[in-house]
Structures are given as C-alpha cells and as structure tokens.
Amino acid sequence: MTAEEKVIVLDFGGQYNQLVARRVRECNVYCEIYSYRTPIEQIKAMAPKGIILTGGPNSCYEDGAPTYTKELFELGIPVLGLCYGAQLMMHVLGGKVEKAPVREYGKTQTFIDGSKDKLFAGVEDDTIVWMSHFDYISKVASGFDIIAHTADCPVAAAACEDKKLYAIQFHPEVLHTVKGKEILHNFVRGICQTAGTWRMDSFVENTIKEIKAKVGDGKVLLALSGGVDSSVLAALLAKAIGKQLTCVFVDHGLLRKNEGDEVEGVFGEKGNFDINFIRVNAADRYYAKLAGVEEPERKRKIIGEEFIRVFEEEAKKIGAVDFLAQGTIYPDVVESGLGGESAVIKSHHNVGGLPDFVDFKEIIEPLKTLFKDEVRKAGLELGLPEYLVFRQPFPGPGLGIRIIGEVTADKVRIVQDADYIYREEIAAAGLSKLPDQYFAALSNMRSVGVMGDERTYDYAIVLRAVETVDFMTAEASEIPFEVLQKVMSRIINEVKGVNRVMYDLTSKPPGTVEME
C-alpha cells in the first residue's frame, strides 16, 4: 500500500460510512474512515487521491451541525459528497440547502442530465437510485452544473468538473442504487486517477514482512477463539514467526458441534501451521459456574470472567511474552456514535481485559485495517480451509446465549445437534450464502407432543436466519418451506429431547439477531 493509493472517507454520522469504505476497497483502492473533525493539516499530510463526504442525520444550515472548512474544496483533490455530504458541499461553497417540499426515501427513478464520460460513465439516462433525505439543494454553488434530477429533486447530482468536485443526493454505496458500484468506480479509479493496485495477496505478503520486522526474535501470545478473525490472525502470525507464536484455545464447551476438534485440526500438531498450540478443555468448569443461572447478562458475565481465569492460568505457565496479539478488525476501530469521529482501538476486543494480567510489552493488531469480508479473503490467501473462513458469525459467549434459561450439558448437546442439522440442510439446498447468519437456538419452552404411541413433554427448537448489510438492522430470510420442513423432520427424529420446531420471523429492530 502506498500513500498515492489512499482515498479517505470523512464521516458526518452517516449510517453507511463503513459501507462507503468497503465499496472503495472493492475498486482495489485502500480507504480509511476519519471523523469530520479531522484537521485540514492532517488531511494534507495524508495526501489522499480522493475524499468522500458521507451522509448524516443533520441539516447542514443549522447551528452546530457537522461542517468542514472551505479549504477542503480548494486542495486540488477530487471530492465526492454523498447526501448530507453533497448538501454540505453546496452550503459551504455558496449554494442553498432547504427543507424539501417532498421528502424522498427509497428507490427513486433518476434522470441523468450531464455528460456521461466521467462520474456517470456507463449509467443509463434513466436509472434507479436509493434516496434518503428531507433537505434538498435548491440552488447549486457557483461553477457547478446540475447533472441529474428526479421528479421531486431538482438537484440529484451536481458537478464542478474544473475543480473535480461532485455532489450526489443519493447513496451509491448501497446495492439498491442499480449503478452505484459503477459510479463509485468512476470517481475512485477515473476521476481520482488511482492505479487500483491494492490487493489482498499484497496485503498478506506485506503484513508478514511487517510482523517479522516488528517481532524480531520475540514471543507472541494469542487467545485463539476459533472464530474467523482470531483464526486468520493465527495463520498470519504462523506464516511470519512460526514457533515464536503460542496460541491458547479455551474450549468452554459452548461451541458448535465438532468445532473444537476442527480448530485443533487446523492449528494443532496435525495441522499445517508450525506453532505452539494449547487447547484447554474447560467445559465441565463452565457448566458448574453456569448451573442455575438463567438471566442472560449474568450468563455473559460468567462466561467472560471464566475465560479470563482460564487464560490467566495458562498465561502464568507460559511466562513473559513480548507481544499480545489481538484480532481487532476495522469495524472495531471505527467506534459507535459518529463512526470515524471516535476512531479508538478497542484494547479489550475479543479477549475482555487480558492486558491486565498478561505479562507483555506491546499489543499487535495486524488485521485492524480490514473489514470482515477482507479478513475472509486474507484467510483464503493464507491457506485456511473454506469451512473455517466462511464460518457463520458466532457470539463470544457461544451457545450460552443460544440456550434460553439455564445452561446444562444436555441442553448444549440438544442445540449443537439441532444446529448441525440445520446448517447441513441449508448447505445441501445450496442456500448457505443466502442468509447472512443462521442458527438453531433452544427455547426454554416445553410442550406436549406425540411420538409413536407415547406422549412427550420436550423442548422447542427455534430456527433463525437473517439477511442484513451491517447487522444494525436485519430481516428474516425467506427459507423455502420444503427446506424448513426437512430440517424440522430431521431435528425431531434425530435430536433426543425435542418435539417442536419453530421459525423466528422477527426483524431487527424490534428483535435482535441472537436470542439473548
């Protein structure tokens, strides 16, 4: 990665800020998110090839609304304003923004008015975009031409070609904008004149070199959870420093079926990575701590605290290390609130407070510039098996929060077996990439059933499958009924202790993706 290949996103509180950065990276151009409070001198020092201003919930003409100095538009660097970013550009440069007489939200027919050799190259004269605004640009700033409109929005896009300034009222980063990827590609690769040389293979190669240089002959300790982030980090470190890495894998007995053995198969003695791998089988210890506990937050706290105790014991056996590695990824770096505004690394990410008792000199977080999909690509580059790289999202407390009420060994068995069947049938139906997350959970409801000639009084399994862009909102997936019927039949026939299967249709909000 070179400085010449960086495009930066200035975050004004838009809900799609991370998605904008991901779309830029899909153009093979490195991109980072920064707060709108970032000083102009810092931006100059970064020498970005382009700047993108995100959307946001405010009205740019109100006192106290997020803004930026006019100098930003005079740097000679191409700037693309999206929604609020577009309005702010007009407002700062002398245009006019007002409350719209008609609010636009959702898919909107848009007409291209200007030249299509730059921003709108490859876009039809009549296209569908995603609008979400209650203010509108009523007058463009001097030097700008209107290059797109809708039935209710006279300025759907405006451009000052001489200064390479572009303002678009809609959101090209979301999939609902039919030619959104092309528009962003036109800006990033064409107008910003980037070479598009940022690739995952070069990231892996360069990061391995950086790790070797930083670690030297030092020792590194990693708490390996078996999830995607920590597994990719373990593989990356293994390629760089081999036996200088020690991975401690705490199997709390709350993983999915066979998952503990799969992790050991990849990273243990029979795996492909030459590292020090320690597996701690602590299931009985966890079940004892969780006995009689039903309240969700209390369960989470017990699971987290017990992990720290187990890891602490292992860390003391290992002794002092030079580095503690953590699987922090970019969405963890871009904090809540105004996203890039508070860009603070979560030092507790994944390992909840480990630095308090581990004897180490420094934390290393080699994945902190990557999004989840990029972490997966890195995993494939490193030779990790697909079943691990594309593993379903899994909460830190594991099945502890997919079992409603008290956690017992028998309940863990039930939910493991039911979940395994569900995932197996989803894959057999060719649907594994349809939902963004799917799993089986165990309710605390027991009901009467009839199996054979006998009445039963057993548990109900709840199947969950959702589709989402950012996991902030989610909708239930439309799994074909015949697939659900097959899953139901197999679970009831094969999983002892279950006599009823339900499908959760709840969206987020009001619900959550997980059950607890």
C-alpha positions in Angstrom: 0.0 0.0 0.0 1.3 3.4 -0.9 0.2 6.9 0.1 -0.7 7.6 -3.5 -3.4 4.9 -3.4 -5.3 6.2 -0.4 -8.9 7.6 -0.6 -10.3 8.9 2.7 -13.9 9.0 3.8 -14.9 11.9 6.1 -17.7 10.7 8.4 -20.6 13.0 9.2 -22.6 10.5 11.1 -23.9 8.5 8.2 -25.2 5.0 8.8 -23.4 3.7 5.7 -20.0 5.1 6.4 -18.3 1.7 6.6 -20.1 0.5 3.5 -18.7 3.5 1.6 -15.1 2.5 2.6 -15.8 -1.1 1.6 -17.0 -0.1 -1.8 -13.9 1.9 -2.4 -11.7 -1.0 -1.4 -13.7 -3.1 -3.9 -12.2 -0.8 -6.5 -8.8 -2.1 -5.3 -8.0 1.2 -3.7 -7.1 1.4 0.0 -9.6 3.5 2.0 -9.8 4.7 5.6 -12.6 6.5 7.6 -11.9 9.7 9.5 -14.1 12.0 11.6 -15.3 15.3 10.1 -13.3 16.8 13.0 -10.0 15.7 11.5 -7.9 18.8 11.0 -7.2 20.0 7.4 -3.5 19.9 8.1 -3.7 16.1 8.9 -5.6 15.6 5.6 -3.0 17.5 3.7 -0.3 15.3 5.2 -2.0 12.2 4.2 -2.1 13.4 0.6 -5.1 11.3 -0.4 -6.0 10.8 -4.0 -9.7 11.5 -3.3 -12.0 12.5 -0.5 -15.6 11.3 0.1 -18.0 13.0 2.4 -20.7 10.7 3.9 -24.3 11.2 4.6 -25.6 12.3 8.1 -28.7 12.9 10.1 -28.4 16.7 10.4 -29.4 19.8 8.4 -26.2 21.5 7.3 -27.7 25.0 7.6 -28.5 24.6 11.4 -26.2 26.0 14.1 -23.9 23.3 15.5 -24.4 20.9 12.5 -21.2 19.0 11.4 -19.3 21.0 8.9 -15.9 21.5 7.3 -13.7 24.3 6.2 -14.0 25.7 2.7 -10.3 24.9 2.2 -11.1 21.2 1.8 -12.5 22.0 -1.6 -9.6 24.1 -2.6 -6.8 21.4 -2.2 -7.0 20.3 -5.8 -8.0 16.8 -4.5 -11.2 15.3 -6.0 -14.1 15.4 -3.6 -17.4 13.4 -3.8 -20.2 14.4 -1.4 -23.0 11.9 -0.7 -26.4 13.0 0.6 -25.5 15.2 3.6 -22.0 15.5 2.2 -23.5 16.8 -1.1 -25.6 19.4 0.7 -22.7 20.5 2.9 -20.5 21.0 -0.2 -23.2 23.3 -1.7 -23.8 25.1 1.6 -20.1 25.8 2.3 -19.4 26.9 -1.3 -22.3 29.3 -1.6 -25.2 27.3 -2.8 -28.5 26.9 -0.9 -30.0 24.0 1.0 -33.5 24.0 2.3 -36.2 21.7 3.8 -37.6 19.7 0.9 -41.2 20.2 0.0 -41.3 16.4 -0.7 -39.1 14.0 1.2 -37.5 11.2 -0.9 -36.9 7.8 0.6 -36.1 4.5 -1.0 -35.7 3.5 -4.7 -36.2 6.5 -6.9 -36.2 7.0 -10.7 -33.4 9.4 -11.6 -32.6 11.1 -14.9 -29.0 11.9 -15.9 -28.7 15.4 -17.4 -25.0 16.0 -17.8 -22.1 14.4 -19.6 -21.6 10.7 -19.0 -17.9 10.5 -19.7 -16.8 10.9 -16.1 -19.0 10.3 -12.9 -21.9 8.7 -14.8 -19.9 6.7 -17.4 -21.8 3.5 -18.1 -25.0 4.7 -16.4 -28.3 4.8 -18.4 -30.1 8.1 -18.9 -32.9 6.7 -16.7 -31.7 4.8 -13.6 -32.8 3.7 -10.1 -31.0 5.1 -7.0 -31.5 5.0 -3.3 -32.7 8.3 -1.8 -32.9 9.2 1.9 -33.3 12.9 2.6 -35.6 15.6 3.9 -33.5 18.6 2.9 -32.6 19.3 -0.7 -30.2 21.5 -2.7 -32.4 24.3 -4.0 -29.5 26.3 -5.6 -26.1 25.0 -6.7 -22.9 26.8 -5.9 -21.2 28.9 -8.5 -19.3 26.8 -11.0 -21.5 23.8 -10.6 -23.7 22.2 -13.2 -26.7 20.1 -12.5 -26.0 16.6 -13.9 -29.0 14.6 -12.6 -32.6 15.2 -11.3 -35.7 13.3 -10.1 -39.4 14.1 -10.3 -39.2 15.7 -6.8 -35.5 16.6 -6.5 -34.1 19.2 -9.0 -30.5 18.5 -8.0 -30.0 14.8 -7.7 -26.3 15.4 -8.7 -24.1 18.4 -9.5 -20.5 18.8 -10.7 -17.8 21.3 -10.9 -15.6 19.5 -13.4 -12.8 22.1 -13.4 -12.2 21.5 -9.6 -13.2 17.8 -9.7 -16.0 18.4 -7.1 -19.1 16.2 -7.2 -22.2 16.3 -5.2 -24.8 13.5 -5.4 -28.0 13.5 -3.3 -28.4 9.7 -3.3 -26.4 6.8 -1.9 -24.3 4.9 -4.5 -22.8 2.7 -1.8 -26.0 0.6 -1.2 -27.0 -2.2 -3.5 -30.4 -0.6 -4.2 -28.7 2.0 -6.4 -28.5 0.0 -9.6 -25.3 1.5 -10.9 -23.9 2.6 -7.6 -20.7 0.5 -7.9 -20.0 1.9 -11.3 -20.5 5.5 -10.1 -18.0 5.0 -7.2 -15.6 3.2 -9.5 -15.8 6.1 -12.0 -14.9 8.5 -9.1 -12.2 6.5 -7.4 -10.4 5.0 -10.4 -11.3 7.5 -13.1 -11.6 11.0 -11.6 -9.1 10.3 -8.7 -6.8 8.6 -11.2 -5.8 5.7 -8.8 -3.9 2.7 -10.1 -6.1 0.2 -8.2 -3.2 -1.9 -7.0 -4.4 -2.7 -3.5 -4.9 -6.5 -3.4 -5.3 -9.0 -0.6 -2.3 -11.1 -1.7 -0.1 -8.0 -1.4 -1.6 -7.2 2.0 -0.8 -10.6 3.3 2.7 -10.5 1.9 3.5 -7.0 3.2 1.9 -7.7 6.6 4.0 -10.9 7.1 7.1 -8.8 6.4 6.0 -6.1 8.9 5.3 -8.7 11.6 8.7 -10.2 11.1 10.4 -6.8 11.3 8.4 -5.8 14.4 8.6 -9.1 16.4 12.2 -10.0 15.6 13.0 -12.9 17.8 10.3 -12.0 20.4 7.5 -14.2 21.6 3.8 -13.6 20.8 0.7 -14.8 22.7 -2.7 -15.1 21.1 -6.1 -16.1 22.6 -7.5 -18.2 19.8 -11.3 -18.4 19.9 -11.7 -20.4 16.7 -13.7 -17.6 15.1 -12.8 -16.1 11.7 -10.8 -13.1 13.0 -8.6 -14.9 15.5 -8.1 -17.9 13.2 -6.9 -15.6 10.3 -4.7 -13.7 12.7 -3.2 -17.0 14.0 -2.5 -18.1 10.4 -0.9 -14.8 9.5 1.4 -14.9 12.6 2.2 -18.5 12.0 3.4 -17.7 8.5 5.5 -14.8 9.8 7.1 -16.2 13.0 6.2 -19.9 13.4 7.1 -21.3 16.8 7.6 -17.8 18.3 3.7 -17.8 18.5 1.8 -19.5 21.2 -2.0 -19.9 20.7 -4.2 -20.7 23.7 -7.5 -22.1 22.7 -10.0 -22.2 25.6 -12.8 -24.7 24.7 -15.6 -23.7 27.0 -17.9 -26.4 25.8 -20.3 -23.9 24.3 -19.0 -24.1 20.7 -20.9 -25.6 17.8 -20.8 -29.3 17.1 -17.3 -30.6 16.3 -15.9 -27.0 16.3 -13.3 -27.5 19.0 -11.8 -30.5 17.1 -11.9 -28.6 13.8 -9.9 -25.7 15.4 -7.3 -28.2 16.8 -7.2 -30.0 13.4 -6.1 -26.8 11.7 -3.8 -25.4 14.3 -2.7 -28.4 16.4 0.1 -30.9 15.9 -1.6 -32.5 12.9 -2.4 -29.1 11.3 -0.5 -27.1 8.7 0.9 -24.4 11.0 4.1 -24.9 13.0 3.1 -23.1 16.2 2.7 -23.8 19.9 -0.9 -24.7 20.3 -2.5 -25.2 23.7 -6.1 -26.5 24.0 -7.8 -26.2 27.4 -10.9 -28.3 27.7 -12.9 -26.4 30.3 -16.5 -27.5 29.6 -17.2 -29.0 33.0 -15.7 -26.0 34.7 -18.1 -23.7 32.7 -21.2 -25.8 33.3 -20.5 -25.8 37.0 -20.3 -22.0 37.0 -23.5 -21.6 35.0 -25.6 -24.1 37.0 -28.9 -22.5 38.0 -28.2 -19.2 36.2 -30.9 -18.0 33.8 -30.5 -14.3 33.4 -28.8 -13.5 30.0 -26.4 -10.8 31.2 -25.3 -12.8 34.2 -24.5 -15.7 31.9 -22.5 -13.5 29.6 -20.5 -12.1 32.6 -19.8 -15.6 34.0 -18.6 -16.9 30.6 -16.4 -13.8 30.1 -14.9 -13.9 33.6 -14.2 -17.6 33.5 -12.4 -17.2 30.2 -10.1 -14.7 31.8 -9.5 -17.0 34.7 -8.6 -20.0 32.5 -6.5 -17.9 30.2 -4.7 -16.3 33.2 -3.7 -19.7 34.4 -2.3 -20.7 31.1 -0.5 -17.3 30.7 1.2 -17.8 34.0 2.5 -21.1 32.9 3.9 -19.5 29.7 5.5 -16.6 31.5 6.5 -13.3 30.0 6.0 -12.6 26.3 6.9 -9.7 24.1 3.6 -9.2 22.3 -0.1 -9.9 22.9 -1.8 -10.4 19.5 -5.5 -9.4 19.1 -7.9 -9.9 16.3 -9.2 -6.4 16.2 -10.7 -5.5 12.7 -11.6 -2.2 11.2 -15.3 -2.1 12.3 -13.9 -2.4 15.9 -11.6 0.6 15.3 -14.4 2.8 14.0 -16.4 3.2 17.2 -20.1 3.9 17.7 -21.6 7.4 17.5 -20.2 9.3 14.6 -18.1 6.3 13.5 -14.8 7.7 12.3 -15.1 10.6 14.8 -14.0 8.4 17.7 -11.7 6.1 15.9 -10.3 4.4 19.0 -8.9 0.9 19.1 -10.8 -1.4 21.5 -7.9 -2.8 23.5 -10.3 -5.4 25.1 -11.6 -6.7 21.8 -12.2 -10.5 21.8 -10.2 -11.0 25.0 -12.0 -8.8 27.5 -9.4 -7.3 29.7 -6.5 -9.7 29.2 -3.8 -7.0 29.2 -4.4 -6.5 33.0 -2.7 -9.8 33.9 -0.7 -11.0 30.9 3.0 -10.1 31.2 3.7 -8.5 27.8 5.3 -5.4 26.3 3.1 -4.4 23.4 -0.2 -5.3 21.7 -0.1 -6.1 17.9 -3.3 -6.0 15.8 -2.3 -6.8 12.2 -5.9 -7.0 11.0 -7.1 -3.7 12.3 -7.3 -2.1 8.8 -9.6 -4.9 7.3 -13.3 -5.4 7.1 -14.8 -8.8 7.8 -15.1 -9.8 4.1 -11.4 -8.7 3.6 -10.4 -10.8 6.6 -12.0 -13.8 4.9 -10.1 -13.1 1.7 -6.9 -13.0 3.7 -7.8 -16.3 5.3 -8.1 -17.9 1.9 -4.8 -16.4 0.8 -3.2 -17.9 3.9 -4.5 -21.4 3.1 -7.2 -21.7 5.8 -10.0 -24.2 4.9 -13.2 -22.6 3.5 -15.3 -24.1 6.3 -13.4 -22.0 8.8 -13.0 -18.9 6.7 -16.7 -18.8 5.9 -17.9 -19.9 9.3 -21.1 -18.3 10.5 -20.9 -15.4 12.9 -20.7 -16.7 16.4 -21.1 -14.7 19.7 -18.2 -14.7 22.2 -20.4 -16.4 24.9 -21.2 -19.1 22.3 -24.2 -21.3 22.8 -24.6 -19.8 26.3 -26.8 -17.1 24.7 -28.5 -19.5 22.2 -29.9 -21.5 25.1 -32.7 -19.6 26.8 -32.5 -20.1 30.6 -30.1 -22.4 32.5 -27.2 -23.9 30.5 -26.6 -27.6 31.1 -24.5 -30.2 29.2 -27.7 -31.9 27.9 -29.1 -28.6 26.6 -25.7 -27.9 24.9 -26.0 -31.3 23.2 -29.5 -30.6 22.0 -28.7 -27.2 20.5 -25.4 -28.5 18.9 -27.2 -31.4 17.2 -30.1 -29.3 16.0 -27.8 -26.5 14.7 -25.7 -29.1 12.9 -28.7 -30.5 11.1 -30.0 -27.0 10.2 -26.6 -25.9 8.7 -26.2 -29.3 6.9 -29.6 -28.9 5.2 -29.1 -25.3 4.3 -25.9 -26.3 2.6 -27.5 -29.3 0.9 -30.1 -27.0 -0.5 -27.5 -24.6 -1.9 -28.6 -21.8 0.3 -25.6 -21.3 2.6 -24.9 -17.9 1.1 -28.5 -16.7 1.2 -28.8 -15.7 4.8 -26.1 -13.6 6.4 -26.5 -15.5 9.6 -28.4 -18.6 10.5 -28.5 -21.0 13.5 -30.7 -23.0 15.8 -31.4 -22.0 19.4 -33.0 -23.8 22.3 -36.1 -22.1 23.9 -37.0 -22.7 27.5 -40.5 -23.7 26.4 -41.5 -27.3 26.9 -44.7 -28.6 25.4 -46.7 -31.8 25.0 -46.2 -33.9 21.8 -46.9 -37.3 20.5 -44.1 -39.6 19.2 -45.2 -43.1 18.2 -47.8 -44.2 20.7 -46.3 -42.1 23.6 -46.9 -38.6 24.8 -43.8 -36.5 25.2 -43.0 -33.3 27.1 -39.9 -31.9 25.5 -38.2 -28.7 24.3 -38.9 -26.4 21.3 -36.1 -25.5 18.9 -36.2 -22.1 17.3 -34.6 -21.7 13.9 -33.2 -18.2 13.0 -32.0 -16.9 9.6 -31.5 -13.2 8.7 -30.3 -11.1 5.9 -28.5 -7.8 6.6 -25.9 -5.4 5.3 -24.4 -4.2 8.5 -26.1 -6.2 11.3 -27.6 -2.9 12.7 -30.9 -3.9 11.0 -31.9 -7.3 9.7 -34.9 -9.1 8.1 -35.8 -12.8 8.4 -34.7 -14.8 5.4 -37.3 -16.5 3.2 -36.0 -20.1 3.6 -38.1 -22.3 1.3 -40.8 -24.1 3.2 -39.7 -27.6 2.0 -36.3 -27.0 3.4 -37.7 -25.9 6.7 -39.9 -29.0 6.8 -37.0 -31.3 6.2 -35.0 -29.6 8.9 -38.0 -29.9 11.3 -38.4 -33.6 10.5 -34.7 -34.4 11.0 -34.4 -32.5 14.3 -37.5 -34.1 15.8 -36.4 -37.6 14.7 -32.7 -37.3 15.4 -32.4 -35.0 18.4 -33.5 -36.5 21.7 -35.4 -34.1 23.9 -37.1 -32.0 21.1 -40.7 -32.4 19.9 -41.3 -29.0 18.3 -39.5 -26.7 15.8 -40.4 -23.1 15.1 -39.0 -20.5 12.7 -38.3 -16.9 14.0 -39.7 -14.2 11.7 -38.8 -11.3 13.9 -36.8 -8.4 12.3 -34.2 -6.3 13.9 -35.5 -4.0 15.4 -37.5 -4.7 17.4 -35.7 -8.0 18.0 -32.0 -8.8 18.0 -30.2 -11.3 15.7 -29.3 -13.6 18.7 -31.9 -15.0 21.1 -30.5 -13.4 24.3 
